Amino acid sequence: MTSDLSPYPELLWIDLPLLQIDKTYQRSVEGKASQKLINAVAAGFDWALFTPPTICAIEDGKFNVIDGQHRVLAARKRGGIPKLPCYKIDAVSTQQQAAHFTALNQNRVRMHTVDMYHARLAAGESLARKVESACQAAGVRICKAPFQTAQMPPGMTQAVGTLERALQKHPRDAVIRSLKVLKEAHPETTGQLRSRMLEAMIRLYAVNFKDGRDLDDQKLAAVVGANDAYDLEMGARIQHETYGGDTAAGIIDALAEAYNEDQPAEGQILGQI
């Protein structure tokens, strides 16, 4: 641990036109992701959500933006913002600025989907609340911290994005019953409520609901319980690579085939169509 803390920074309000972007070390903002971020920040600009950019003084009374160029460009795009609060540090040379840029962007812990989910839930966001409601109805919990998928505790999932997309596209009952079946099929096995497996299960219910067919949850749980979710996913990936289609479709076909074995015609279910 170094004993040299370097000079104290300054917190200053800087005229927006004085803030420059040095393309020598700054990343390009021409890509779709950067433009989407700039447009989103500009459209929803809120001082309560604004973090001061890190800057350093250069010649002619201007300043280089070391960290926060997307925020600066969003403020320009928004218009009506003459000044920005900034965190001014000492960095004279381009080499020093680039070193600070690298350190600022390396020494960060990326927010995982589950971290964002719990924050969104606490904020009362509608879609997060719908996911929580469906999980509660199924007796499943969203992990409080990210896990490697294979180590995810039984009865827990971190497939937040999959559940959100499903609740926007498919019947809520398809989501709840899929979660219940997966939980009951593997009550003590880690890593079973994984994203691809959930997607496949929900689509399996949805396609049969649409065709006016129902599924026997206990029978499906027995089929699922006879197979490890990881093995099903890997087998479906091989099928996908060989014959086309997606991984979830391969899982659906495997589950439907096993479910329909020795099942009378009127009780059979559809696979991927």
Helices and strands as residue ranges (DSSP letters): E 10-15, G 16-18, E 19-20, H 32-43, G 47-49, E 54-57, G 59-61, E 63-67, H 69-78, E 83-88, H 94-106, H 113-122, H 126-138, E 141-142, G 149-151, E 156-157, H 160-169, H 172-185, H 195-210, H 217-225, H 229-243, H 247-260, G 265-267
